[in-house]
């Protein structure tokens, strides 16, 4: 981030921020049925390379054609092969709301997200102190962006709620062991107010998985690896949406 902030002055960043009007990310997830946030990433720490021919522009177009409610773009280089420019590629190809997914810890990165054409940012409770989380949620709102606040257990869910999160993501993947527990949505949903949108993340591979988390109270699913490996991503999105209708 330090390198990027050195290359783009604050005045330049503010102009780019003014040039983009964010879309309603939360509104896109409030439609009938289960919303699908379709994710793009070149690789992951647990699965390695997912695409040897990574093309965010083409992926964004396919995701929109398949009926995704929103798009998630990994911009973290070290673990996922991403960069902020991939948000710009997706924005050129699609009119859907876009989530910039990264390990965001600084207000500069929130502004950078909007300047790139994103409409939401990921905030990970495990990576932030409670006061930092509150601050970044407030900064996101001031920039006109939604904040997807990611949790992994009951205590983190309470922290997210106390911080005023309007959108909470339950990550089924244990970041220490990489094991998946789809039952986490079922256990944490009762701790999250009904007016807070809930996204089930990781381990959604099939229509049965989508149906299970929908019945547990998820408003949306975030699906990445399955889509990146799918021969027809649009068809998989349609399958996930129809299974949980």
C-alpha positions in Angstrom: 0.0 0.0 0.0 2.8 2.4 0.8 4.2 2.1 -2.7 0.7 2.8 -4.2 0.1 5.8 -2.0 3.5 7.2 -3.0 2.6 6.9 -6.7 -0.9 8.5 -6.4 -1.2 11.7 -4.4 -4.1 12.3 -2.1 -5.4 15.0 -4.4 -5.3 12.6 -7.4 -7.0 9.9 -5.3 -9.8 12.3 -4.2 -10.4 13.2 -7.8 -10.7 9.6 -8.8 -13.1 9.0 -5.9 -15.3 11.9 -7.1 -15.3 10.5 -10.6 -17.0 7.2 -9.5 -20.5 7.0 -8.0 -20.8 3.8 -6.0 -23.6 1.3 -6.7 -25.9 -0.1 -4.0 -24.1 -3.2 -2.9 -26.5 -3.9 0.0 -29.5 -3.4 -2.1 -28.3 -5.9 -4.7 -28.3 -8.6 -2.0 -31.8 -7.9 -0.7 -33.6 -9.3 -3.7 -35.8 -12.4 -3.6 -34.1 -15.7 -3.0 -30.5 -16.3 -2.4 -28.0 -13.8 -3.9 -24.8 -15.0 -5.3 -21.6 -12.9 -4.9 -19.4 -14.4 -7.6 -15.7 -14.2 -6.8 -12.6 -14.0 -9.0 -9.1 -14.9 -8.0 -6.1 -16.4 -9.7 -4.9 -18.6 -6.8 -5.4 -19.2 -3.1 -3.1 -20.2 -0.3 -4.9 -23.5 0.3 -5.7 -24.6 -3.3 -2.8 -23.0 -5.2 -3.3 -21.9 -8.8 -6.9 -21.8 -9.9 -6.4 -20.2 -13.4 -3.4 -20.1 -15.7 -5.3 -17.7 -17.9 -6.8 -15.2 -15.5 -9.0 -12.7 -17.2 -11.0 -10.5 -14.9 -12.8 -8.7 -17.7 -14.2 -12.0 -19.2 -15.0 -13.4 -15.8 -17.0 -10.4 -14.8 -19.0 -10.6 -18.0 -19.7 -14.3 -17.5 -20.7 -13.7 -13.9 -23.2 -11.0 -14.8 -24.7 -13.2 -17.6 -25.2 -16.0 -15.1 -27.3 -13.9 -12.8 -24.8 -13.0 -10.0 -26.0 -10.2 -7.7 -22.5 -8.8 -7.2 -18.9 -9.6 -8.0 -16.0 -10.1 -5.5 -12.5 -9.2 -6.8 -9.4 -10.4 -4.9 -6.8 -7.6 -5.0 -4.2 -9.2 -2.7 -1.1 -10.1 -4.7 0.9 -12.3 -2.3 -1.7 -14.9 -1.6 -4.2 -14.6 -4.4 -2.4 -13.0 -7.5 -4.6 -9.9 -7.4 -4.1 -6.2 -7.7 -6.4 -3.1 -7.5 -6.4 -2.8 -11.3 -8.5 -6.0 -11.5 -11.4 -4.1 -10.0 -11.1 -1.6 -12.9 -11.1 -4.5 -15.4 -14.3 -6.0 -13.8 -15.9 -2.5 -13.7 -15.4 -2.0 -17.4 -17.0 -5.4 -18.1 -20.0 -5.3 -15.7 -22.6 -3.0 -14.2 -22.9 -5.2 -11.1 -21.8 -3.9 -7.7 -18.2 -5.0 -6.9 -16.6 -6.0 -3.6 -12.9 -5.2 -3.3 -11.6 -8.2 -1.3 -8.3 -7.7 0.5 -6.7 -7.4 3.9 -7.8 -3.8 4.4 -6.4 -2.0 7.5 -6.1 1.6 6.4 -8.5 4.3 5.3 -6.4 4.9 2.2 -7.3 1.5 0.9 -11.0 2.2 1.3 -10.7 5.4 -0.8 -8.6 3.4 -3.3 -11.4 0.9 -3.6 -13.9 3.5 -4.6 -11.4 5.1 -7.0 -11.0 1.8 -8.7 -14.7 1.3 -9.2 -15.6 -0.8 -6.2 -18.8 -0.5 -4.2 -17.8 -2.4 -1.1 -14.8 -3.5 0.9 -14.0 -6.5 3.0 -13.1 -5.9 6.7 -11.8 -9.0 8.6 -12.5 -8.9 12.3 -9.5 -11.2 13.0 -7.2 -8.7 11.4 -8.5 -5.6 13.2 -8.9 -4.3 16.7 -12.5 -3.3 17.7 -11.8 0.4 17.5 -10.1 -0.1 14.1 -13.1 -2.0 12.8 -15.5 0.8 13.9 -13.3 3.4 12.3 -13.1 1.6 9.0 -16.8 0.9 8.9 -17.3 4.6 9.4 -14.8 5.5 6.7 -16.5 3.1 4.3 -19.8 4.8 4.9 -18.3 8.2 4.5 -17.0 7.1 1.1 -20.3 5.7 0.1 -19.2 2.1 0.3 -20.7 -1.0 2.0 -18.5 -3.0 4.4 -18.6 -6.8 4.4 -17.4 -7.6 7.9 -16.0 -11.1 8.0 -16.2 -13.4 11.1 -15.1 -16.9 11.9 -16.6 -17.6 15.3 -19.2 -16.4 17.9 -16.9 -13.8 19.6 -16.0 -12.2 16.3 -19.7 -12.2 15.4 -20.5 -10.2 18.6 -17.6 -7.8 17.8 -19.0 -7.2 14.3 -22.5 -6.6 15.6 -21.3 -4.2 18.3 -19.3 -2.3 15.7 -22.5 -1.6 13.8 -21.9 -3.9 10.8 -24.8 -4.0 8.4 -23.4 -6.8 6.4 -21.6 -9.8 8.0 -19.8 -12.6 6.2 -19.5 -16.0 7.9 -16.3 -17.6 6.6 -16.7 -21.4 6.9 -12.9 -21.9 6.4 -10.7 -22.2 9.4 -7.7 -20.0 8.4 -5.3 -22.1 10.5 -6.2 -25.6 9.2 -8.1 -24.6 6.0 -10.9 -27.1 7.0 -14.5 -26.2 6.0 -17.5 -26.2 8.4 -20.7 -25.3 6.7 -22.5 -25.6 10.1 -21.0 -22.3 11.1 -23.7 -20.3 9.4 -26.3 -22.3 11.3 -24.6 -21.6 14.7 -23.8 -17.9 14.1 -27.0 -16.7 12.5 -28.9 -16.5 15.8 -26.2 -14.1 17.1 -26.8 -11.7 14.3 -29.8 -9.4 14.2 -32.3 -10.2 11.4 -31.9 -6.8 9.9 -28.2 -7.4 9.3 -27.5 -9.2 6.0 -25.6 -12.4 6.3 -23.3 -13.8 3.6 -22.1 -17.4 3.8 -18.5 -17.7 2.5 -16.2 -20.6 1.5 -17.1 -24.2 0.9 -20.2 -23.6 -1.3 -19.7 -26.0 -4.1 -23.2 -27.3 -5.0 -26.9 -26.6 -5.1 -27.2 -28.7 -1.9 -24.7 -26.5 -0.1 -26.5 -23.3 -1.2 -29.8 -24.7 0.0 -28.4 -25.6 3.3 -27.0 -22.2 4.2 -30.2 -20.5 2.8 -32.3 -22.6 5.1 -29.9 -21.6 8.0 -30.7 -17.9 7.3 -28.1 -16.7 4.8 -29.1 -13.9 2.5 -26.3 -14.5 0.1 -23.4 -16.8 -0.7 -19.9 -15.8 -1.8 -18.5 -18.4 -4.2 -15.0 -18.4 -5.6 -13.1 -21.6 -6.1 -16.0 -23.5 -7.6 -16.6 -20.8 -10.1 -12.9 -20.4 -11.0 -12.8 -24.2 -11.7 -16.1 -24.4 -13.5 -16.2 -25.0 -17.3 -19.4 -22.8 -17.4 -19.4 -20.3 -14.5 -22.7 -18.8 -15.6 -24.4 -22.1 -15.5 -23.1 -22.8 -11.9 -24.4 -19.4 -10.7 -27.8 -20.1 -12.2 -27.8 -23.6 -10.5 -26.9 -22.1 -7.1 -29.7 -19.4 -7.4 -32.4 -21.8 -8.5 -31.6 -24.4 -5.8 -32.2 -22.0 -3.0 -35.2 -20.1 -4.5 
